Amino acid sequence: ILNAVDRYRLRKKYIFPPTIWNGDRSYHLLRDSSREILRQYYAANPYPTSPEKRELARIANVTYQQVCNFFKNRRGRLRKQGQHVPARSTTLDDNSRANVFQLLNQ
């Protein structure tokens, strides 16, 4: 069994070819279909509640944390660009919320 130093030495001696690994960190991005679902919901409600985020995570096939990060980052990017982000107090009534989820489930 190799210890950490031996593994390090092997990696330095036998470098992966660029076709396998180019040395860059891998990033875990959302699929286009998942991002589109989240964008559609963001247009209707930029501040979803926890149950709504859990439902979005299920529909978009991503984790709850990815949904939370998407909404947080999206609001921050829009603010940085100088675009208006509605205040948190903006909420959807139950009918509007149901319509949005029906749209997403199609």
DSSP file with accessible surface (Angstrom, degrees, kcal/mol):
  #  RESIDUE AA STRUCTURE BP1 BP2  ACC     N-H-->O    O-->H-N    N-H-->O    O-->H-N    TCO  KAPPA ALPHA  PHI   PSI    X-CA   Y-CA   Z-CA
    1    1 A I              0   0  218      0, 0.0     2,-0.3     0, 0.0     0, 0.0   0.000 360.0 360.0 360.0 136.0    0.0    0.0    0.0
    2    2 A L        -     0   0   81      1,-0.1     2,-0.1     4,-0.1     0, 0.0  -0.646 360.0-142.7 -90.2 139.1    1.3    3.4   -1.0
    3    3 A N     >  -     0   0   91     -2,-0.3     4,-2.3     1,-0.1     5,-0.2  -0.335  37.2 -90.1 -88.3-180.0    1.4    6.3    1.5
    4    4 A A  H  > S+     0   0   62      1,-0.2     4,-2.2     2,-0.2     5,-0.2   0.884 125.3  50.4 -61.3 -40.1    0.6    9.9    0.5
    5    5 A V  H  > S+     0   0   76      1,-0.2     4,-2.6     2,-0.2    -1,-0.2   0.931 110.5  49.4 -66.6 -43.3    4.3   10.8   -0.3
    6    6 A D  H  > S+     0   0   60      1,-0.2     4,-2.3     2,-0.2    -1,-0.2   0.906 110.9  49.9 -63.0 -41.7    4.7    7.7   -2.6
    7    7 A R  H  X S+     0   0  124     -4,-2.3     4,-2.4     2,-0.2    -1,-0.2   0.914 110.4  50.9 -62.6 -40.9    1.5    8.6   -4.4
    8    8 A Y  H  X S+     0   0  121     -4,-2.2     4,-2.1    -5,-0.2    -2,-0.2   0.933 110.0  49.2 -61.0 -46.8    2.7   12.1   -4.9
    9    9 A R  H  X S+     0   0  157     -4,-2.6     4,-2.3     1,-0.2    -1,-0.2   0.895 110.6  50.6 -61.5 -40.5    6.0   11.0   -6.3
   10   10 A L  H  X S+     0   0   75     -4,-2.3     4,-3.1     2,-0.2    -1,-0.2   0.914 109.2  50.9 -63.7 -42.0    4.2    8.6   -8.7
   11   11 A R  H  < S+     0   0  138     -4,-2.4    -1,-0.2     1,-0.2    -2,-0.2   0.880 113.0  46.3 -62.9 -37.6    2.0   11.4   -9.9
   12   12 A K  H  < S+     0   0  130     -4,-2.1     3,-0.3    -5,-0.2    -1,-0.2   0.870 117.0  43.6 -71.4 -36.6    5.0   13.6  -10.5
   13   13 A K  H  < S+     0   0  152     -4,-2.3     2,-0.7     1,-0.3    -2,-0.2   0.904 122.1  36.4 -76.2 -41.7    6.9   10.9  -12.3
   14   14 A Y  S  < S-     0   0  149     -4,-3.1    -1,-0.3    -5,-0.2     2,-0.2  -0.750  82.0-166.9-116.0  84.7    4.1    9.6  -14.4
   15   15 A I        -     0   0  130     -2,-0.7    -3,-0.1    -3,-0.3    -4,-0.1  -0.463  26.8-109.3 -75.2 138.5    2.0   12.6  -15.4
   16   16 A F        -     0   0  106     -2,-0.2    -1,-0.1    -5,-0.2    -5,-0.0  -0.398  35.9-110.8 -63.8 140.0   -1.4   12.0  -17.0
   17   17 A P    >>  -     0   0   61      0, 0.0     4,-2.3     0, 0.0     3,-1.9  -0.387  29.0-111.0 -67.7 153.4   -1.6   12.7  -20.7
   18   18 A P  T 34 S+     0   0  107      0, 0.0     4,-0.1     0, 0.0    -2,-0.1   0.736 115.2  66.9 -60.9 -21.1   -3.8   15.8  -21.5
   19   19 A T  T 34 S+     0   0  135      1,-0.1     3,-0.1     2,-0.1    -3,-0.0   0.786 112.2  32.8 -70.1 -23.4   -6.4   13.6  -23.1
   20   20 A I  T <4 S-     0   0  119     -3,-1.9     2,-0.3     1,-0.3    -1,-0.1   0.851 138.7  -4.2 -95.0 -45.7   -7.1   12.1  -19.7
   21   21 A W     <  -     0   0  132     -4,-2.3    -1,-0.3     1,-0.1    -2,-0.1  -0.962  47.4-165.7-154.9 128.5   -6.5   15.0  -17.4
   22   22 A N        -     0   0  105     -2,-0.3     3,-0.1     2,-0.2    -1,-0.1   0.343  53.9-105.4-100.0   7.4   -5.2   18.5  -18.2
   23   23 A G  S    S+     0   0   40      1,-0.3     2,-0.2    -5,-0.0     3,-0.1   0.312  80.8 126.0  90.5 -12.6   -4.5   19.5  -14.6
   24   24 A D        -     0   0  104      1,-0.1    -1,-0.3     0, 0.0    -2,-0.2  -0.501  67.9-105.0 -78.8 151.8   -7.5   21.8  -14.3
   25   25 A R        -     0   0  193     -2,-0.2     2,-0.3    -3,-0.1    -1,-0.1  -0.453  35.7-118.6 -68.7 145.9  -10.0   21.3  -11.5
   26   26 A S        -     0   0   91     -2,-0.1     2,-0.4    -3,-0.1    -1,-0.1  -0.687  25.8-149.3 -86.4 140.8  -13.3   19.8  -12.6
   27   27 A Y        -     0   0  168     -2,-0.3     2,-0.9     2,-0.0     0, 0.0  -0.895   8.2-138.5-111.1 142.1  -16.3   21.9  -12.1
   28   28 A H        +     0   0  165     -2,-0.4     2,-0.3     0, 0.0    -2,-0.0  -0.835  32.3 178.5-101.9  98.1  -19.8   20.5  -11.3
   29   29 A L        -     0   0  140     -2,-0.9     2,-0.2     1,-0.1     3,-0.1  -0.679  31.7-105.7 -98.7 155.8  -22.1   22.6  -13.4
   30   30 A L        -     0   0   29     -2,-0.3    -1,-0.1     1,-0.1    32,-0.1  -0.523  40.1-106.5 -76.3 145.4  -25.8   22.2  -13.7
   31   31 A R     >  -     0   0  127     -2,-0.2     4,-2.6     1,-0.1     5,-0.2  -0.299  29.4-111.9 -65.6 156.8  -27.2   20.7  -16.9
   32   32 A D  H  > S+     0   0  111      1,-0.2     4,-2.4     2,-0.2     5,-0.2   0.896 118.0  53.2 -58.7 -40.3  -28.9   23.1  -19.3
   33   33 A S  H  > S+     0   0   69      1,-0.2     4,-1.9     2,-0.2    -1,-0.2   0.915 110.6  46.8 -64.8 -39.6  -32.2   21.5  -18.7
   34   34 A S  H  > S+     0   0    1      2,-0.2     4,-2.2     1,-0.2    -2,-0.2   0.917 111.9  50.3 -67.3 -42.5  -31.9   22.0  -14.9
   35   35 A R  H  X S+     0   0   66     -4,-2.6     4,-2.7     1,-0.2    -2,-0.2   0.898 108.3  53.3 -63.1 -37.9  -30.7   25.6  -15.3
   36   36 A E  H  X S+     0   0   88     -4,-2.4     4,-2.4    -5,-0.2    -1,-0.2   0.914 108.1  50.1 -65.2 -41.2  -33.7   26.3  -17.6
   37   37 A I  H  X S+     0   0   32     -4,-1.9     4,-2.0     1,-0.2    -1,-0.2   0.941 113.2  46.1 -60.6 -46.1  -36.1   25.0  -15.0
   38   38 A L  H  X S+     0   0    0     -4,-2.2     4,-2.6     1,-0.2    -2,-0.2   0.886 111.2  52.4 -67.2 -36.7  -34.6   27.1  -12.3
   39   39 A R  H  X S+     0   0   84     -4,-2.7     4,-2.1     2,-0.2    -1,-0.2   0.910 108.2  51.3 -64.2 -42.5  -34.5   30.2  -14.5
   40   40 A Q  H  X S+     0   0   72     -4,-2.4     4,-1.0     1,-0.2    -2,-0.2   0.921 113.3  44.4 -61.2 -42.8  -38.2   29.8  -15.3
   41   41 A Y  H  X S+     0   0    0     -4,-2.0     4,-2.8     1,-0.2     3,-0.5   0.893 109.0  57.0 -70.6 -36.4  -39.0   29.6  -11.6
   42   42 A Y  H  < S+     0   0   19     -4,-2.6    -1,-0.2     1,-0.2    -2,-0.2   0.888 101.3  57.4 -60.3 -38.5  -36.7   32.5  -10.8
   43   43 A A  H  < S+     0   0   87     -4,-2.1    -1,-0.2     1,-0.2    -2,-0.2   0.852 114.4  38.5 -61.5 -32.2  -38.7   34.7  -13.2
   44   44 A A  H  < S+     0   0   39     -4,-1.0    -2,-0.2    -3,-0.5    -1,-0.2   0.836 137.8   4.4 -85.9 -34.8  -41.8   33.9  -11.2
   45   45 A N     <  -     0   0    4     -4,-2.8    -1,-0.3    -5,-0.1    -2,-0.1  -0.769  52.1-173.2-156.5 102.3  -40.3   34.0   -7.7
   46   46 A P  S    S+     0   0    8      0, 0.0    29,-0.1     0, 0.0    -4,-0.1   0.584  87.0  52.5 -74.8  -8.1  -36.6   34.9   -6.9
   47   47 A Y  S    S-     0   0   31     43,-0.2     2,-0.0    40,-0.1    -5,-0.0  -0.606  75.5-179.0-126.0  72.5  -37.1   34.0   -3.2
   48   48 A P        -     0   0    7      0, 0.0     2,-0.1     0, 0.0    43,-0.0  -0.368  27.0-117.2 -70.9 152.7  -38.6   30.4   -3.1
   49   49 A T     >  -     0   0   68      1,-0.1     4,-2.6    -2,-0.0     5,-0.2  -0.330  33.3 -97.2 -79.0 170.1  -39.3   28.9    0.3
   50   50 A S  H  > S+     0   0   58      1,-0.2     4,-2.4     2,-0.2     5,-0.2   0.913 124.7  49.4 -58.4 -45.6  -37.5   25.7    1.5
   51   51 A P  H  > S+     0   0   93      0, 0.0     4,-2.2     0, 0.0    -1,-0.2   0.907 111.5  50.4 -62.4 -36.0  -40.4   23.4    0.4
   52   52 A E  H  > S+     0   0    7      1,-0.2     4,-2.8     2,-0.2    -2,-0.2   0.915 109.6  50.6 -66.0 -39.9  -40.4   25.0   -3.0
   53   53 A K  H  X S+     0   0   37     -4,-2.6     4,-2.5     2,-0.2    -1,-0.2   0.901 109.4  51.0 -64.5 -38.8  -36.6   24.6   -3.3
   54   54 A R  H  X S+     0   0  146     -4,-2.4     4,-2.0     2,-0.2    -1,-0.2   0.913 111.6  47.3 -64.7 -40.6  -36.9   20.9   -2.4
   55   55 A E  H  X S+     0   0   61     -4,-2.2     4,-2.7     2,-0.2    -2,-0.2   0.910 111.8  50.4 -66.4 -41.1  -39.6   20.5   -5.1
   56   56 A L  H  X S+     0   0    0     -4,-2.8     4,-3.1     1,-0.2    -2,-0.2   0.902 108.2  53.2 -62.3 -40.6  -37.4   22.3   -7.6
   57   57 A A  H  X>S+     0   0    9     -4,-2.5     5,-2.0     2,-0.2     4,-0.8   0.910 111.1  46.6 -61.1 -41.0  -34.5   20.1   -6.7
   58   58 A R  H  <5S+     0   0  153     -4,-2.0     3,-0.4     3,-0.2    -2,-0.2   0.944 115.7  44.6 -66.1 -45.4  -36.6   17.0   -7.3
   59   59 A I  H  <5S+     0   0   30     -4,-2.7    -2,-0.2     1,-0.2    -1,-0.2   0.919 119.1  41.2 -65.7 -44.0  -38.0   18.4  -10.6
   60   60 A A  H  <5S-     0   0    2     -4,-3.1    -1,-0.2    -5,-0.2    -2,-0.2   0.524 106.7-126.1 -84.2  -5.5  -34.6   19.6  -11.9
   61   61 A N  T  <5S+     0   0  116     -4,-0.8     2,-0.3    -3,-0.4    -3,-0.2   0.928  70.5 114.9  59.6  47.3  -32.8   16.4  -10.6
   62   62 A V  S   <S-     0   0   22     -5,-2.0    -1,-0.2    -6,-0.2     2,-0.1  -0.815  70.5 -85.2-131.6 176.9  -30.2   18.4   -8.6
   63   63 A T     >  -     0   0   77     -2,-0.3     4,-1.7     1,-0.1     5,-0.1  -0.449  32.5-115.8 -84.4 161.7  -29.5   18.7   -4.9
   64   64 A Y  H  > S+     0   0   58      1,-0.2     4,-2.5     2,-0.2     5,-0.2   0.900 117.2  54.1 -59.5 -41.6  -31.2   21.1   -2.6
   65   65 A Q  H  > S+     0   0  109      1,-0.2     4,-2.8     2,-0.2    -1,-0.2   0.884 104.7  53.6 -64.4 -37.3  -27.9   22.9   -2.0
   66   66 A Q  H  > S+     0   0   60      2,-0.2     4,-2.4     1,-0.2    -1,-0.2   0.899 109.1  49.4 -64.3 -37.9  -27.4   23.5   -5.7
   67   67 A V  H  X S+     0   0    0     -4,-1.7     4,-2.3     2,-0.2     5,-0.2   0.946 111.4  48.7 -64.8 -46.6  -30.9   25.1   -5.9
   68   68 A C  H  X S+     0   0   21     -4,-2.5     4,-2.4     1,-0.2    -2,-0.2   0.935 113.5  46.7 -58.4 -46.0  -30.1   27.3   -3.0
   69   69 A N  H  X S+     0   0   69     -4,-2.8     4,-3.0     1,-0.2     5,-0.3   0.884 108.6  55.7 -65.0 -38.8  -26.8   28.4   -4.5
   70   70 A F  H  X S+     0   0   23     -4,-2.4     4,-2.6    -5,-0.2    -1,-0.2   0.953 111.7  42.4 -58.6 -49.6  -28.4   29.0   -7.9
   71   71 A F  H  X S+     0   0    0     -4,-2.3     4,-2.3     2,-0.2     5,-0.2   0.919 116.0  48.5 -66.3 -41.7  -30.9   31.4   -6.5
   72   72 A K  H  X S+     0   0  140     -4,-2.4     4,-2.1    -5,-0.2    -2,-0.2   0.946 115.6  43.6 -63.4 -46.7  -28.4   33.2   -4.3
   73   73 A N  H  X S+     0   0   73     -4,-3.0     4,-2.8    -5,-0.2     5,-0.2   0.895 112.2  53.3 -66.0 -40.2  -25.9   33.5   -7.1
   74   74 A R  H  X S+     0   0   78     -4,-2.6     4,-2.3    -5,-0.3     5,-0.2   0.931 110.3  46.5 -63.0 -45.5  -28.5   34.6   -9.6
   75   75 A R  H  X S+     0   0   27     -4,-2.3     4,-2.4     1,-0.2    -1,-0.2   0.928 114.0  49.3 -62.4 -41.7  -29.8   37.4   -7.3
   76   76 A G  H  X S+     0   0   32     -4,-2.1     4,-2.3    -5,-0.2    -2,-0.2   0.909 110.8  48.9 -64.7 -41.5  -26.2   38.5   -6.6
   77   77 A R  H  X S+     0   0  151     -4,-2.8     4,-1.7     1,-0.2    -1,-0.2   0.900 111.6  49.0 -65.9 -41.5  -25.2   38.6  -10.3
   78   78 A L  H  <>S+     0   0   22     -4,-2.3     5,-2.4    -5,-0.2     4,-0.3   0.906 111.5  49.3 -66.3 -39.9  -28.3   40.6  -11.3
   79   79 A R  H ><5S+     0   0  131     -4,-2.4     3,-1.4     1,-0.2    -2,-0.2   0.918 109.4  52.4 -61.7 -41.6  -27.6   43.1   -8.4
   80   80 A K  H 3<5S+     0   0  191     -4,-2.3    -1,-0.2     1,-0.3    -2,-0.2   0.850 107.1  52.4 -64.4 -33.8  -24.0   43.4   -9.6
   81   81 A Q  T 3<5S-     0   0  129     -4,-1.7    -1,-0.3    -5,-0.2    -2,-0.2   0.483 120.4-111.2 -79.6  -3.8  -25.2   44.2  -13.1
   82   82 A G  T < 5S+     0   0   67     -3,-1.4    -3,-0.2    -4,-0.3     2,-0.2   0.583  70.3 141.7  85.9   9.6  -27.5   46.9  -11.7
   83   83 A Q      < -     0   0  103     -5,-2.4     2,-0.3    -6,-0.2    -1,-0.3  -0.539  58.3-100.4 -83.9 154.3  -30.7   45.1  -12.5
   84   84 A H        -     0   0  161     -2,-0.2    -1,-0.1    -3,-0.1    -5,-0.1  -0.551  31.9-166.9 -77.8 129.3  -33.6   45.3  -10.1
   85   85 A V        -     0   0   18     -2,-0.3     3,-0.1    -6,-0.0   -10,-0.0  -0.983  27.6-118.9-113.9 120.7  -34.1   42.3   -7.8
   86   86 A P        -     0   0   40      0, 0.0   -41,-0.0     0, 0.0     2,-0.0  -0.178  34.8 -97.8 -57.6 152.9  -37.5   42.3   -6.1
   87   87 A A    >   -     0   0   60      1,-0.1     3,-1.9     2,-0.0   -40,-0.1  -0.273  32.3-108.5 -68.0 159.0  -37.5   42.4   -2.3
   88   88 A R  T 3  S+     0   0  168      1,-0.3    -1,-0.1    -3,-0.1   -41,-0.1   0.781 112.1  73.3 -59.9 -27.2  -38.0   39.2   -0.3
   89   89 A S  T 3  S+     0   0  102      2,-0.0     2,-0.5     0, 0.0    -1,-0.3   0.683  70.2 104.9 -67.2 -13.4  -41.5   40.2    0.7
   90   90 A T    <   +     0   0   70     -3,-1.9     2,-0.3     2,-0.0   -43,-0.2  -0.551  52.5 170.6 -69.3 117.9  -42.7   39.5   -2.8
   91   91 A T        -     0   0  109     -2,-0.5     2,-0.3   -46,-0.0    -2,-0.0  -0.918  31.2-123.5-129.4 158.4  -44.6   36.2   -2.6
   92   92 A L        -     0   0   31     -2,-0.3     2,-0.1     1,-0.0   -47,-0.0  -0.761  25.5-124.0 -96.0 144.3  -46.8   34.2   -4.9
   93   93 A D     >  -     0   0   91     -2,-0.3     4,-2.4     1,-0.1     5,-0.2  -0.346  37.2 -97.4 -77.2 170.6  -50.3   33.2   -3.9
   94   94 A D  H  > S+     0   0  126      1,-0.2     4,-2.3     2,-0.2     5,-0.2   0.866 122.8  52.9 -60.9 -36.3  -51.1   29.4   -3.9
   95   95 A N  H  > S+     0   0  120      2,-0.2     4,-2.3     1,-0.2    -1,-0.2   0.933 110.8  46.1 -66.2 -44.4  -52.7   29.6   -7.4
   96   96 A S  H  > S+     0   0   46      2,-0.2     4,-2.1     1,-0.2    -2,-0.2   0.918 112.6  50.8 -63.5 -42.0  -49.7   31.3   -9.0
   97   97 A R  H  X S+     0   0   51     -4,-2.4     4,-2.2     1,-0.2    -2,-0.2   0.922 110.3  49.4 -62.4 -43.1  -47.3   28.8   -7.3
   98   98 A A  H  X S+     0   0   46     -4,-2.3     4,-2.2    -5,-0.2    -1,-0.2   0.908 109.5  52.6 -63.4 -39.6  -49.4   25.9   -8.6
   99   99 A N  H  X S+     0   0   97     -4,-2.3     4,-2.2     2,-0.2    -1,-0.2   0.894 108.3  50.4 -63.9 -39.9  -49.3   27.3  -12.1
  100  100 A V  H  X S+     0   0   19     -4,-2.1     4,-2.3     2,-0.2    -2,-0.2   0.942 111.4  47.3 -64.9 -45.0  -45.6   27.7  -12.1
  101  101 A F  H  X S+     0   0   29     -4,-2.2     4,-2.0     1,-0.2    -2,-0.2   0.872 110.4  53.0 -66.9 -32.7  -45.1   24.1  -10.9
  102  102 A Q  H  X S+     0   0  122     -4,-2.2     4,-0.6     2,-0.2    -1,-0.2   0.926 109.0  49.9 -65.5 -41.5  -47.5   22.9  -13.6
  103  103 A L  H >< S+     0   0   94     -4,-2.2     3,-0.9     1,-0.2    -2,-0.2   0.930 112.5  47.2 -60.5 -43.5  -45.5   24.7  -16.2
  104  104 A L  H 3< S+     0   0   12     -4,-2.3    -1,-0.2     1,-0.2    -2,-0.2   0.834 107.2  56.6 -69.2 -32.6  -42.3   23.1  -14.9
  105  105 A N  H 3<        0   0   92     -4,-2.0    -1,-0.2    -5,-0.2    -2,-0.2   0.554 360.0 360.0 -77.9  -7.8  -43.8   19.6  -14.8
  106  106 A Q    <<        0   0  189     -3,-0.9    -3,-0.0    -4,-0.6    -4,-0.0  -0.333 360.0 360.0 -74.9 360.0  -44.7   19.7  -18.5
